[in-house]
């Protein structure tokens, strides 16, 4: 079980229709998305919590990625009182 806060969680779904024909390229879209530089954007603290790959029944695959935006953790530390 993954313990995530709903407001701080995003689920991304990718579909690769021709995964059976091109197993090596089936994850290209996913890997490109995962490899993007997010340091300057709204998803700078994005953390991957789970990745699952499920056949679509027609030779393709669905890839589901569950992410934490990291905003809840950041908000908690920004509001914390520093110890003396």
Phi, psi and omega in degrees: 000139180256126181262100181228150175276134184303318182290344183250014187239139174229146177239126180247136182240128176242143176235129175242105186289330186252036183298324180293325181282331183222072183301325180291328182265358184299331182257008182303312180299319181294313181296322177297315179296316180295327184276358182295147176279115181250008188300331182258003185251189182288345180253034184298330182257020182302130178232128179283128179255330182199142172230130177227146179239127184230132177296146178267359179085359182231020180096001179247182178222150169256131175246121180250130180237121178259127185232151169256132180285342180081004182286324180295317179293320180293319179296323180293321181282331178289330181268359182286146177271124181295144179284148182259000000 
